[in-house]
């Protein structure tokens, strides 16, 4: 069942229950109030008549038979009205006198009422007289503490029934009309409320069938739940689009990176097949090239495997690491790779951190390799270690050609290589280094100036501030 239909049904049912409950309550309270008002009027009138009879001595004693009928008849007619009927009865229930508006009719005899009056109790009863309901109040009359009869006051309650019938008709009609209006208004309101959802659905359908994920859901200026949902979905689409584009670039870059060594390997194999295998010099050269390209392909696959593990949440082997000792090992390895460069150890503090020694060494080797790769012969590469209160900083500075300002925001992207880059490389080293730094709660920043060199800084939190993410550097530092 559609949400709109369910909303209309629930809204209508809830409103219907409220209206019906209110109608029952109003009907009951009104009926009770009208009946109580009639009973109170009858009791007051009977008390007035009884007091008047007693004060005027109209009934002296039933035993002596002295009842002044003319005075009694006048008296009861004085207290009567077109809607109030009065009669006086003896102790046995026989009528003595009645008001003129009763004519020849008398109140119906009720043995239970007579017995109650003779016991000194006043009673109410409802009887039918000429097909009209009559509410009768019967109060005993006492002379010398002896019941000599009763005053009976009656009033037709047909008007109560008619009033309640009209109220019931109004409540029923009003409830039915209210439910119809509620259903119509509910349909309109739910349609207006769910219209943005339908637009989101239609747009999402178009996005799914589109060849790319560039489309976005329309947002409104209202800060309601639907708008927040739209913003959230657009953010999700943005991430999906970035991931999709990254996958496309990854496929293209991997294909490009693997095509070159495969082409070199195939070319040398064809060369060997054409007779170069018979020449020891050419054979050795071809095999050397094939071995070099195979090593290159192995490094590509290993780096891609590491990045895929990182994306899947690769866990690190965390332990206590003496960072100054680790930097010394990197320095010794860098001197072997230096190719005539001046590799130096700069400022060096003692620092102990909690991390993965192998990954940290891989990070530093990547930074040093990158510095060596972009520093011409005769240049200098300096590795330094600083221990601050909150952060440990490892800097790798070179005197190479620097990084163009336009390339700085992209150097940590996978497979990124700047324009006019004649150096060999896959563009994965810095991406891996940045991931390792972030996995340790740190980050890599860079300062660079064209033709003046670059300085990469690894920020690692100390044990004291490892959990203080608010003080962690959050963006690259550029120097142009």
Secondary structure as GFF3:
##gff-version 3
##sequence-region A 1 480
A	DSSP	alpha_helix	3	56	.	.	.	ID=ss1
A	DSSP	beta_strand	59	61	.	.	.	ID=ss2
A	DSSP	beta_strand	66	67	.	.	.	ID=ss3
A	DSSP	alpha_helix	69	78	.	.	.	ID=ss4
A	DSSP	beta_strand	84	90	.	.	.	ID=ss5
A	DSSP	beta_strand	95	98	.	.	.	ID=ss6
A	DSSP	three_ten_helix	100	102	.	.	.	ID=ss7
A	DSSP	alpha_helix	111	118	.	.	.	ID=ss8
A	DSSP	beta_strand	123	129	.	.	.	ID=ss9
A	DSSP	beta_strand	132	143	.	.	.	ID=ss10
A	DSSP	beta_strand	146	156	.	.	.	ID=ss11
A	DSSP	alpha_helix	158	209	.	.	.	ID=ss12
A	DSSP	alpha_helix	225	273	.	.	.	ID=ss13
A	DSSP	three_ten_helix	276	278	.	.	.	ID=ss14
A	DSSP	alpha_helix	280	311	.	.	.	ID=ss15
A	DSSP	beta_strand	319	322	.	.	.	ID=ss16
A	DSSP	alpha_helix	323	337	.	.	.	ID=ss17
A	DSSP	beta_strand	342	348	.	.	.	ID=ss18
A	DSSP	beta_strand	352	355	.	.	.	ID=ss19
A	DSSP	alpha_helix	357	373	.	.	.	ID=ss20
A	DSSP	beta_strand	380	387	.	.	.	ID=ss21
A	DSSP	beta_strand	391	398	.	.	.	ID=ss22
A	DSSP	alpha_helix	405	408	.	.	.	ID=ss23
A	DSSP	alpha_helix	429	439	.	.	.	ID=ss24
A	DSSP	beta_strand	443	449	.	.	.	ID=ss25
A	DSSP	beta_strand	453	461	.	.	.	ID=ss26
A	DSSP	three_ten_helix	469	471	.	.	.	ID=ss27
###
